[in-house]
Amino acid sequence: MKQRYLFEYEVLSTQKKGEFSQVAETEERAKALIHERIVDLEFTEDEDVVIGKLLKVLDAEKQIFQCEGCES
C-alpha cells in the first residue's frame, strides 16, 4: 500500500527550509526520492540538502491532492 510521506528539509548553503511530500511504498524510499528531487529543484549538490523529520503520513490511495494553483 502506498502512502504519502511529508518531510521537512533544509538547503544548507542558503538556509532555505521547507516541506516536501512523496508517494512511496516505504518511508525510506520516500525520503530518498524527496532528497533527489530537492537537489534537482534547488540546483545543488547531494550534501547540501538535509531531509529532516517526518511530519505526516497519509493514505495515498484514499486521498485526493490538488496543487495550490489548481484550487482557484
C-alpha positions as CSV (number, residue, x, y, z in Angstrom):
1,M,0.0,0.0,0.0
2,K,1.4,3.4,-1.0
3,Q,1.5,6.3,1.5
4,R,2.2,10.0,1.1
5,Y,5.1,11.0,3.3
6,L,5.6,14.6,4.2
7,F,9.1,15.6,5.4
8,E,10.8,18.9,6.3
9,Y,14.1,19.8,4.6
10,E,16.8,22.4,4.6
11,V,19.3,23.6,1.9
12,L,22.4,24.2,3.9
13,S,24.1,26.7,1.6
14,T,21.0,29.1,1.5
15,Q,19.5,28.1,4.9
16,K,16.2,27.6,3.0
17,K,13.7,25.4,4.8
18,G,10.6,23.8,3.5
19,E,8.4,20.8,3.3
20,F,8.0,18.3,0.5
21,S,5.9,15.1,0.2
22,Q,6.3,12.0,-1.9
23,V,4.1,8.9,-2.5
24,A,6.1,5.7,-2.0
25,E,5.8,2.2,-0.6
26,T,8.2,2.9,2.4
27,E,9.3,5.9,4.4
28,E,13.0,5.2,3.4
29,R,12.1,5.2,-0.3
30,A,10.1,8.5,0.0
31,K,12.9,10.1,1.8
32,A,15.4,9.1,-0.9
33,L,13.1,10.4,-3.7
34,I,12.5,13.6,-1.9
35,H,16.2,14.2,-1.4
36,E,16.8,13.6,-5.2
37,R,14.0,16.0,-6.1
38,I,15.1,18.8,-3.8
39,V,18.7,18.5,-5.1
40,D,17.3,18.9,-8.6
41,L,14.9,21.7,-7.8
42,E,17.5,23.7,-5.9
43,F,20.3,23.1,-8.4
44,T,22.7,22.0,-5.7
45,E,24.7,19.0,-4.5
46,D,23.6,16.0,-2.5
47,E,25.5,17.0,0.6
48,D,23.8,20.5,0.5
49,V,20.3,19.1,1.2
50,V,19.3,17.6,4.6
51,I,16.0,15.9,4.9
52,G,14.6,16.5,8.4
53,K,11.9,14.8,10.4
54,L,8.8,13.1,9.1
55,L,5.9,15.4,9.6
56,K,2.9,13.4,8.4
57,V,1.9,10.2,6.7
58,L,-1.3,10.0,4.7
59,D,-3.0,7.1,2.8
60,A,-2.3,7.9,-0.8
61,E,-5.0,5.6,-2.1
62,K,-7.9,7.3,-0.4
63,Q,-6.8,11.0,-0.6
64,I,-7.1,13.5,-3.5
65,F,-4.4,16.1,-3.7
66,Q,-4.5,19.3,-5.7
67,C,-1.8,21.8,-6.3
68,E,-2.3,25.3,-4.8
69,G,-2.8,26.8,-8.3
70,C,-5.5,24.3,-9.1
71,E,-7.7,25.2,-6.2
72,S,-8.8,28.6,-7.6
